[in-house]
Amino acid sequence: MSKSPIQKEGAKLLAPALAINKSLIYLDLSSTKIGVSGIVRMAEALQKNTTLKSINLYRNILDVDGARSIGNLLKVNSTIEFIDVGHNRIR
């Protein structure tokens, strides 16, 4: 899905599917411009996901609030082993 114009609206639609996913282990959402509201929704959904191991969020206009939601996700989800958040607005 890399470089697809998903943006925040698409991320909000994708989130419920990620919550119930039972087979996907790698998700590449690099350069999809999902933004803060998109990652917040997806992070909430991924708290219920027990199969995803790696997610690429490189270059997605994420900021401190997006990083905070990812941090909350990682407090609950122990199956995620790798998240790429490079080239975002996280300081």
C-alpha positions as CSV (number, residue, x, y, z in Angstrom):
1,M,0.0,0.0,0.0
2,S,3.1,2.2,0.0
3,K,2.7,5.6,-1.7
4,S,-1.1,5.1,-2.1
5,P,-3.2,8.2,-1.5
6,I,-4.9,6.6,1.6
7,Q,-4.7,9.7,3.8
8,K,-6.6,10.0,7.0
9,E,-10.0,9.1,5.6
10,G,-8.7,5.8,4.2
11,A,-6.8,5.0,7.4
12,K,-10.0,5.4,9.4
13,L,-11.7,2.9,7.0
14,L,-8.8,0.5,7.1
15,A,-8.6,0.5,11.0
16,P,-11.6,-1.8,11.7
17,A,-10.2,-4.4,9.2
18,L,-6.8,-4.3,11.0
19,A,-8.5,-5.0,14.3
20,I,-9.9,-8.3,13.2
21,N,-7.1,-9.3,10.8
22,K,-5.8,-12.9,11.5
23,S,-3.2,-13.3,8.7
24,L,-1.4,-10.1,7.8
25,I,2.1,-9.9,9.5
26,Y,3.7,-7.0,7.6
27,L,2.0,-3.7,6.6
28,D,3.7,-1.1,4.5
29,L,1.9,2.3,4.8
30,S,5.0,4.4,4.0
31,S,4.3,7.7,2.2
32,T,0.5,7.4,2.5
33,K,-0.1,10.7,4.3
34,I,-2.3,9.0,7.0
35,G,-1.6,11.9,9.4
36,V,-2.2,12.1,13.1
37,S,-6.0,11.3,13.1
38,G,-5.4,8.3,10.9
39,I,-2.7,6.8,13.0
40,V,-4.7,7.4,16.2
41,R,-7.6,5.4,14.7
42,M,-5.3,2.7,13.4
43,A,-3.3,2.4,16.7
44,E,-6.6,1.9,18.6
45,A,-7.6,-0.8,16.2
46,L,-4.2,-2.5,16.3
47,Q,-4.5,-2.9,20.1
48,K,-6.8,-5.8,19.3
49,N,-4.6,-7.3,16.5
50,T,-2.5,-10.4,17.5
51,T,-0.8,-11.2,14.2
52,L,0.8,-8.0,12.8
53,K,4.5,-8.0,13.5
54,S,5.9,-5.1,11.4
55,I,4.4,-1.8,10.2
56,N,6.1,0.8,8.1
57,L,4.9,4.3,8.8
58,Y,7.8,6.1,7.1
59,R,6.9,9.6,5.9
60,N,3.3,10.0,7.1
61,I,3.0,13.4,8.6
62,L,2.9,12.0,12.2
63,D,3.7,14.2,15.1
64,V,3.9,14.0,18.9
65,D,0.3,12.9,19.3
66,G,0.8,10.2,16.7
67,A,3.8,9.0,18.5
68,R,1.8,9.0,21.8
69,S,-0.9,6.8,20.2
70,I,1.8,4.4,18.9
71,G,3.2,4.3,22.5
72,N,-0.2,3.4,23.9
73,L,-0.5,0.7,21.3
74,L,2.8,-0.8,22.3
75,K,1.7,-0.9,25.9
76,V,-1.1,-3.3,25.0
77,N,0.1,-5.1,21.9
78,S,3.1,-7.4,22.4
79,T,3.1,-9.0,19.0
80,I,4.4,-5.9,17.1
81,E,8.2,-6.2,16.8
82,F,9.0,-3.4,14.5
83,I,7.6,0.0,13.6
84,D,9.3,2.4,11.2
85,V,8.4,6.0,12.0
86,G,11.3,7.6,10.2
87,H,10.9,11.0,8.4
88,N,7.9,12.2,10.4
89,R,7.3,15.2,12.6
90,I,8.2,13.3,15.8
91,R,10.7,15.2,17.9
